[in-house]
């Protein structure tokens, strides 16, 4: 009887441990997504300020975000970011072309737009 109880307790403990670990990764992933949502919203606001929003579909939630290192192909609004790693936000083109929508550079800590990459 004691042996069955030990197996049951061990199985229950293992299940609780696995569930606790898996829940933590879901919380961490949702926090990463939320921070990108702020960067996407900032980039979309910049497109609107510049009058470039007609080049992109009006759905900033589907924008693509990746980390890039600033080099000379970008136009910087703040030269202090030269050579730094920042977020690049790109939007789906209205006509689904490969080029046309500008890449917007966003500071990953403040979600402030710091530059862009011009297109043709």
C-alpha positions as a Markdown table, in Angstrom:
| # | Residue | x | y | z |
|---|---|---|---|---|
| 1 | Unk | 0.0 | 0.0 | 0.0 |
| 2 | Unk | 2.8 | 2.4 | 0.9 |
| 3 | Unk | 4.6 | 1.7 | -2.4 |
| 4 | Unk | 1.5 | 2.5 | -4.4 |
| 5 | Unk | 1.1 | 5.8 | -2.5 |
| 6 | Unk | 4.8 | 6.7 | -3.2 |
| 7 | Unk | 4.3 | 6.1 | -6.9 |
| 8 | Unk | 1.1 | 8.2 | -6.9 |
| 9 | Unk | 2.8 | 11.0 | -5.0 |
| 10 | Unk | 5.9 | 10.9 | -7.3 |
| 11 | Unk | 3.6 | 11.0 | -10.4 |
| 12 | Unk | 1.6 | 13.9 | -9.0 |
| 13 | Unk | 4.7 | 15.9 | -8.1 |
| 14 | Unk | 6.1 | 15.3 | -11.6 |
| 15 | Unk | 2.9 | 16.5 | -13.3 |
| 16 | Unk | 2.8 | 19.6 | -11.1 |
| 17 | Unk | 6.5 | 20.4 | -11.9 |
| 18 | Unk | 5.9 | 20.1 | -15.6 |
| 19 | Unk | 2.8 | 22.2 | -15.6 |
| 20 | Unk | 4.6 | 24.9 | -13.6 |
| 21 | Unk | 7.5 | 25.1 | -16.0 |
| 22 | Unk | 5.2 | 25.1 | -19.1 |
| 23 | Unk | 3.1 | 28.0 | -17.7 |
| 24 | Unk | 6.2 | 30.1 | -17.1 |
| 25 | Unk | 7.2 | 29.9 | -20.8 |
| 26 | Unk | 3.7 | 31.0 | -21.9 |
| 27 | Unk | 3.9 | 34.1 | -19.7 |
| 28 | Unk | 7.4 | 34.9 | -21.0 |
| 29 | Unk | 6.3 | 34.6 | -24.6 |
| 30 | Unk | 3.3 | 36.8 | -24.1 |
| 31 | Unk | 5.5 | 39.5 | -22.5 |
| 32 | Unk | 7.8 | 39.5 | -25.6 |
| 33 | Unk | 4.8 | 39.8 | -27.9 |
| 34 | Unk | 3.4 | 42.7 | -25.9 |
| 35 | Unk | 6.7 | 44.7 | -26.2 |
| 36 | Unk | 6.7 | 44.2 | -29.9 |
| 37 | Unk | 3.1 | 45.5 | -30.1 |
| 38 | Unk | 4.3 | 48.8 | -28.7 |
| 39 | Unk | 7.1 | 48.9 | -31.2 |
| 40 | Unk | 4.7 | 48.2 | -34.1 |
| 41 | Unk | 2.3 | 50.9 | -32.9 |
| 42 | Unk | 5.1 | 53.4 | -32.7 |
| 43 | Unk | 6.3 | 52.6 | -36.2 |
| 44 | Unk | 2.7 | 52.8 | -37.6 |
| 45 | Unk | 2.3 | 56.2 | -35.9 |
| 46 | Unk | 5.6 | 57.4 | -37.6 |
| 47 | Unk | 4.3 | 56.2 | -41.0 |
| 48 | Unk | 1.1 | 58.2 | -40.4 |
| 49 | Unk | 3.1 | 61.3 | -39.4 |
| 50 | Unk | 5.2 | 61.1 | -42.5 |
| 51 | Unk | 2.2 | 60.4 | -44.8 |
| 52 | Unk | 3.5 | 57.0 | -45.8 |
| 53 | Unk | 0.7 | 54.9 | -44.4 |
| 54 | Unk | -0.9 | 54.5 | -47.9 |
| 55 | Unk | 2.0 | 52.3 | -48.9 |
| 56 | Unk | 1.2 | 49.7 | -46.2 |
| 57 | Unk | -1.9 | 47.7 | -45.2 |
| 58 | Unk | -3.7 | 49.3 | -42.3 |
| 59 | Unk | -3.0 | 46.4 | -40.0 |
| 60 | Unk | 0.0 | 47.1 | -37.8 |
| 61 | Unk | -0.6 | 44.0 | -35.6 |
| 62 | Unk | 0.7 | 41.8 | -38.6 |
| 63 | Unk | 3.9 | 43.9 | -39.0 |
| 64 | Unk | 7.1 | 41.9 | -38.9 |
| 65 | Unk | 9.7 | 42.8 | -36.2 |
| 66 | Unk | 13.3 | 41.7 | -36.1 |
| 67 | Unk | 16.5 | 42.9 | -34.5 |
| 68 | Unk | 19.1 | 44.6 | -36.8 |
| 69 | Unk | 22.3 | 46.4 | -36.3 |
| 70 | Unk | 22.4 | 50.0 | -37.6 |
| 71 | Unk | 24.7 | 50.6 | -40.6 |
| 72 | Unk | 24.9 | 53.2 | -43.4 |
| 73 | Unk | 21.8 | 52.0 | -45.3 |
| 74 | Unk | 19.5 | 53.5 | -42.7 |
| 75 | Unk | 18.5 | 57.1 | -42.2 |
| 76 | Unk | 18.9 | 57.9 | -38.5 |
| 77 | Unk | 16.9 | 60.5 | -36.7 |
| 78 | Unk | 19.4 | 60.2 | -33.8 |
| 79 | Unk | 23.0 | 59.5 | -34.7 |
| 80 | Unk | 23.7 | 58.1 | -31.2 |
| 81 | Unk | 22.2 | 54.8 | -32.4 |
| 82 | Unk | 24.8 | 54.3 | -35.1 |
| 83 | Unk | 26.2 | 50.7 | -34.8 |
| 84 | Unk | 23.6 | 49.7 | -32.1 |
| 85 | Unk | 21.1 | 46.8 | -32.2 |
| 86 | Unk | 17.5 | 48.0 | -32.6 |
| 87 | Unk | 14.2 | 46.7 | -33.8 |
| 88 | Unk | 13.2 | 46.9 | -37.5 |
| 89 | Unk | 9.5 | 47.0 | -38.1 |
| 90 | Unk | 8.2 | 46.2 | -41.6 |
| 91 | Unk | 4.6 | 46.3 | -42.8 |
| 92 | Unk | 2.9 | 44.3 | -45.5 |
| 93 | Unk | 2.7 | 46.3 | -48.8 |
| 94 | Unk | -0.7 | 47.4 | -50.1 |
| 95 | Unk | 0.0 | 45.7 | -53.4 |
| 96 | Unk | 1.9 | 42.8 | -51.9 |
| 97 | Unk | 5.1 | 43.9 | -53.6 |
| 98 | Unk | 8.5 | 43.1 | -52.2 |
| 99 | Unk | 9.5 | 46.7 | -52.1 |
| 100 | Unk | 7.6 | 49.8 | -51.3 |
| 101 | Unk | 7.1 | 49.9 | -47.6 |
| 102 | Unk | 9.7 | 51.6 | -45.5 |
| 103 | Unk | 11.4 | 49.8 | -42.7 |
| 104 | Unk | 11.0 | 51.7 | -39.4 |
| 105 | Unk | 13.7 | 51.5 | -36.8 |
| 106 | Unk | 12.6 | 51.5 | -33.1 |
| 107 | Unk | 14.5 | 51.6 | -29.9 |
| 108 | Unk | 13.8 | 48.3 | -28.2 |
| 109 | Unk | 13.8 | 49.8 | -24.7 |
| 110 | Unk | 11.7 | 53.0 | -25.2 |
| 111 | Unk | 9.8 | 52.1 | -28.4 |
| 112 | Unk | 10.8 | 55.4 | -29.8 |
| 113 | Unk | 11.3 | 55.7 | -33.6 |
| 114 | Unk | 14.9 | 56.4 | -34.3 |
| 115 | Unk | 15.2 | 56.0 | -38.0 |
| 116 | Unk | 14.1 | 54.3 | -41.2 |
| 117 | Unk | 15.4 | 52.6 | -44.4 |
| 118 | Unk | 14.1 | 54.4 | -47.4 |
| 119 | Unk | 12.7 | 52.4 | -50.4 |
| 120 | Unk | 12.4 | 53.2 | -54.1 |
